[in-house]
Amino acid sequence: MATKAADPNYDLRRAARHRASHKAIAESRRHGDQRIHIANMSAHGFMIDDNAVFEHGDRIELRLPVVGRIEAHLIWTVEGRAGFQFERVIRLPEFIALIEQVGVKLR
């Protein structure tokens, strides 16, 4: 098992995550189009809570509000959940606008 200092993805996993609830289509060359549910998100990536087919290293493309088309690759999976890292970081103004649209609304 990699230590925190030796794991290059550790800092990205620590990035501030925001609860989300957003359904999207993940386009994958390997698995075709798959419906996904994004459960949380950061400017660096997102987690889905309904992973049925994706495996470590898989690459996908999806369309997000505000951001448009963006690519990501899977960096971890645990019991039906999967964490993806965006190919580019979403800039703060876009990310704030994105979270306003896909974030969980608290009453």
Secondary structure as GFF3:
##gff-version 3
##sequence-region A 1 107
A	DSSP	alpha_helix	10	14	.	.	.	ID=ss1
A	DSSP	beta_strand	18	28	.	.	.	ID=ss2
A	DSSP	beta_strand	32	41	.	.	.	ID=ss3
A	DSSP	beta_strand	45	48	.	.	.	ID=ss4
A	DSSP	beta_strand	59	64	.	.	.	ID=ss5
A	DSSP	beta_strand	68	78	.	.	.	ID=ss6
A	DSSP	beta_strand	81	86	.	.	.	ID=ss7
A	DSSP	alpha_helix	92	102	.	.	.	ID=ss8
###
